[in-house]
Amino acid sequence: MKKILIQLDTDQHPSAFDAIAAYDADVDVVVGYGQITADNLTGVVQGAIFPRGPDGLANTVFWVGGSKVRDGEAVFQAAKGLFFKPFNASIMLDSDGSNTTAAAAVARVRGAVDLKGAKAAVIGVGPVGLRTAELLRREDAEVTMFTFPPDTMEGKHRRASGIPLAEEAGFDVIEPSSSDELDSGLAGHAVIFAAGPAGTQILRRSGWAREGVRVVVDYSAAEPVGVEGVERGDSLEEEDGVLMLGALAGG
């Protein structure tokens, strides 16, 4: 029986990245649906769980994706509400790659340093940044979120602010007015995660190469990378007492 993955994507076009990742994981068939909402997915879900019977659902999985975390969460919950015994399928939520990306990086850092009670900074209040902050809080870290310094975003598209979501989740959010102010705000943080947009350097070396910082993580692999001085393939290499985790090594 073929392994089938059903993409439930909240964006207009189902993610090519997610589809390729599924094929590379030996899925036989990917069926993608775009513009999925919690209100319009009933036919898609039921049409996928009934044809193969309960036993066939071992080879049928749903993947919820898209660029908006809260929309994805609503679709995830609505889809689960359509399952019932014995028609229970596997389903995963990974809006904007936030869960897999953040979980992989936090797991790597957790294996290298003790996060309990540590002061952690997350730069970026988008899906990946928010998921990172939530996972760090589960590790009992003290988390502060920062927005991107305006001078790093000149001439580039600025994504809608995720500040309301971050504050709703109970995180302190600091909005630095410049890279200098971001550098100052990062003082005293032991762990720094930079969750910036692709091809944008959001953190200078001066912000993390300082006493007290133990780990710096960059999520951006596109040139230029998001953190000055951190290479894409850095796998917790140490420099001046700081462990560096690059995008390709972090997940």
C-alpha positions as CSV (number, residue, x, y, z in Angstrom):
1,M,0.0,0.0,0.0
2,K,1.4,3.4,-1.0
3,K,2.3,5.9,1.7
4,I,0.3,9.1,1.1
5,L,0.7,12.5,2.7
6,I,-2.1,15.1,2.5
7,Q,-0.9,18.7,2.7
8,L,-3.4,21.0,4.4
9,D,-1.8,24.4,3.7
10,T,-3.3,27.6,4.9
11,D,-1.5,29.6,2.1
12,Q,-2.7,29.8,-1.5
13,H,-0.1,27.4,-2.8
14,P,0.9,24.3,-0.9
15,S,4.5,24.5,0.2
16,A,7.0,23.0,-2.3
17,F,9.5,22.7,0.5
18,D,7.2,20.5,2.5
19,A,6.3,18.4,-0.5
20,I,10.0,17.8,-1.3
21,A,10.8,17.0,2.3
22,A,8.0,14.4,2.2
23,Y,9.3,12.7,-0.9
24,D,12.8,12.7,0.5
25,A,11.3,10.9,3.5
26,D,10.1,8.1,1.2
27,V,6.4,9.2,1.0
28,D,5.0,7.7,-2.3
29,V,2.3,10.3,-3.0
30,V,1.8,13.9,-1.9
31,V,-1.6,15.5,-2.3
32,G,-1.6,19.2,-1.7
33,Y,-4.5,21.6,-0.9
34,G,-4.1,25.3,-0.5
35,Q,-6.1,28.0,1.2
36,I,-7.3,25.5,3.8
37,T,-9.2,26.8,6.8
38,A,-10.8,25.3,9.8
39,D,-14.2,25.8,8.1
40,N,-13.5,24.2,4.7
41,L,-11.4,21.1,5.4
42,T,-14.2,18.6,6.2
43,G,-14.5,17.2,2.7
44,V,-10.7,16.9,2.2
45,V,-10.2,15.1,5.5
46,Q,-13.1,12.7,5.2
47,G,-12.3,12.0,1.6
48,A,-8.8,10.9,2.7
49,I,-9.7,8.7,5.7
50,F,-12.5,6.6,4.4
51,P,-11.3,5.0,1.1
52,R,-8.6,2.8,2.6
53,G,-10.3,1.8,5.8
54,P,-8.9,1.9,9.3
55,D,-6.0,-0.3,8.5
56,G,-5.0,1.8,5.5
57,L,-4.6,4.9,7.7
58,A,-1.3,3.5,8.9
59,N,0.0,4.7,5.5
60,T,-2.0,8.0,5.4
61,V,-0.8,11.1,7.2
62,F,-1.9,14.7,7.3
63,W,0.6,17.7,7.3
64,V,-0.6,21.1,8.3
65,G,1.5,23.9,6.9
66,G,1.4,27.5,5.8
67,S,3.0,30.8,6.9
68,K,0.6,31.7,9.8
69,V,1.0,29.7,13.0
70,R,-2.4,30.5,14.6
71,D,-4.3,29.6,11.3
72,G,-2.4,26.3,11.2
73,E,-3.2,25.6,14.8
74,A,-6.9,26.1,14.0
75,V,-6.8,23.8,11.0
76,F,-4.9,21.2,13.1
77,Q,-7.5,21.2,15.8
78,A,-10.4,21.1,13.3
79,A,-8.8,18.2,11.5
80,K,-8.3,16.2,14.6
81,G,-11.9,16.8,15.5
82,L,-13.0,14.9,12.4
83,F,-11.1,11.7,13.4
84,F,-13.0,9.0,15.3
85,K,-12.3,5.4,16.2
86,P,-11.3,3.4,14.3
87,F,-10.7,6.2,11.7
88,N,-7.8,7.9,13.5
89,A,-5.0,9.2,11.2
90,S,-1.6,10.7,12.0
91,I,-1.4,14.4,11.7
92,M,1.5,16.9,12.2
93,L,1.5,20.7,12.5
94,D,4.5,22.6,11.1
95,S,3.4,26.1,10.0
96,D,6.3,27.9,8.3
97,G,8.6,25.1,9.4
98,S,8.4,26.5,12.9
99,N,8.0,23.4,14.9
100,T,10.7,21.2,13.2
101,T,13.2,24.1,12.9
102,A,12.7,25.4,16.5
103,A,12.6,21.9,18.0
104,A,15.8,20.8,16.3
105,A,17.7,23.9,17.4
106,V,16.5,23.9,21.0
107,A,17.3,20.2,21.3
108,R,20.8,20.8,20.1
109,V,21.3,23.7,22.5
110,R,19.7,21.8,25.4
111,G,22.2,19.0,24.8
112,A,25.1,21.4,25.1
113,V,24.1,23.8,28.0
114,D,21.7,23.8,30.9
115,L,18.8,26.0,29.9
116,K,17.0,25.9,33.3
117,G,17.1,29.4,34.7
118,A,19.2,30.7,31.8
119,K,18.4,34.0,30.3
120,A,17.5,33.4,26.6
121,A,17.0,36.0,23.9
122,V,15.0,35.3,20.7
123,I,15.4,37.9,17.9
124,G,12.3,37.7,15.7
125,V,8.7,37.4,16.6
126,G,7.6,35.4,13.6
127,P,6.5,31.7,13.6
128,V,10.0,30.2,14.2
129,G,10.9,32.8,16.8
130,L,7.6,32.3,18.7
131,R,8.0,28.5,18.6
132,T,11.6,28.8,19.8
133,A,10.5,31.0,22.7
134,E,7.8,28.6,23.7
135,L,10.2,25.6,23.7
136,L,12.8,27.5,25.7
137,R,10.1,28.3,28.3
138,R,9.3,24.6,28.6
139,E,13.0,24.2,29.5
140,D,12.5,26.7,32.3
141,A,14.6,29.4,30.6
142,E,13.9,33.1,31.1
143,V,12.9,34.3,27.7
144,T,12.9,37.8,26.2
145,M,11.9,38.4,22.5
146,F,13.3,41.1,20.3
147,T,12.1,42.6,17.1
148,F,14.5,43.2,14.2
149,P,16.4,46.5,14.4
150,P,15.0,48.8,11.7
151,D,18.4,49.5,10.2
152,T,18.8,45.8,9.3
153,M,15.6,45.9,7.3
154,E,16.2,48.9,5.1
155,G,15.0,48.4,1.5
156,K,13.6,45.0,2.4
157,H,10.1,43.7,2.9
158,R,9.0,43.7,6.5
159,R,6.7,40.9,7.5
160,A,3.7,41.6,9.6
161,S,4.5,42.0,13.2
162,G,4.0,39.0,15.5
163,I,4.2,41.1,18.6
164,P,0.5,40.6,19.6
165,L,0.9,36.9,19.4
166,A,4.2,37.0,21.4
167,E,2.6,39.2,24.1
168,E,-0.5,37.1,24.1
169,A,1.7,34.1,24.9
170,G,3.2,35.9,27.8
171,F,6.6,37.0,26.5
172,D,8.3,40.2,27.1
173,V,9.0,41.9,23.7
174,I,11.6,44.6,23.2
175,E,11.7,46.7,20.1
176,P,15.2,48.0,19.6
177,S,15.5,51.2,17.5
178,S,18.9,50.2,16.1
179,S,21.5,47.5,16.0
180,D,23.4,49.3,18.7
181,E,20.3,49.2,20.9
182,L,19.9,45.5,20.2
183,D,23.5,44.8,21.1
184,S,22.9,46.6,24.5
185,G,19.6,44.7,25.0
186,L,21.3,41.3,24.6
187,A,23.7,42.0,27.5
188,G,23.3,39.4,30.2
189,H,21.7,36.7,28.0
190,A,23.4,33.3,28.0
191,V,21.7,32.0,24.9
192,I,20.7,33.9,21.7
193,F,18.6,32.7,18.9
194,A,18.3,34.7,15.7
195,A,15.2,34.0,13.7
196,G,15.4,36.5,10.9
197,P,14.2,36.5,7.3
198,A,16.3,34.8,4.6
199,G,19.2,36.8,3.3
200,T,19.2,39.4,6.1
201,Q,21.9,39.9,8.7
202,I,20.0,40.9,11.9
203,L,22.7,40.4,14.5
204,R,26.2,41.8,14.4
205,R,29.2,40.0,16.0
206,S,29.3,42.7,18.6
207,G,25.9,41.6,19.9
208,W,27.0,38.1,20.8
209,A,30.8,37.9,21.1
210,R,30.8,39.1,24.7
211,E,31.3,37.7,28.2
212,G,28.4,35.7,29.5
213,V,27.1,34.5,26.1
214,R,27.3,30.7,25.9
215,V,25.5,29.9,22.7
216,V,24.4,31.8,19.6
217,V,22.1,30.2,17.0
218,D,21.3,31.4,13.5
219,Y,18.3,30.1,11.6
220,S,19.0,31.8,8.2
221,A,21.0,29.9,5.6
222,A,20.7,32.4,2.7
223,E,23.4,34.8,2.0
224,P,24.1,36.9,3.9
225,V,23.5,34.7,6.9
226,G,21.5,36.2,9.9
227,V,24.4,36.4,12.4
228,E,27.7,37.9,11.6
229,G,30.5,35.5,12.3
230,V,28.4,32.3,12.3
231,E,28.8,30.0,9.4
232,R,25.9,27.9,8.0
233,G,27.6,24.6,8.9
234,D,28.8,25.6,12.4
235,S,27.8,22.7,14.6
236,L,28.4,24.1,18.1
237,E,31.9,25.1,17.3
238,E,33.4,27.2,20.0
239,E,35.0,30.6,19.5
240,D,36.0,32.8,22.4
241,G,33.9,30.7,24.7
242,V,30.7,30.9,22.6
243,L,29.2,27.9,20.9
244,M,28.0,28.7,17.4
245,L,25.1,26.8,15.7
246,G,24.5,27.6,12.0
247,A,21.3,27.1,10.0
248,L,22.4,23.9,8.2
249,A,23.6,22.2,11.4
250,G,20.7,23.3,13.6
251,G,17.9,21.7,11.7
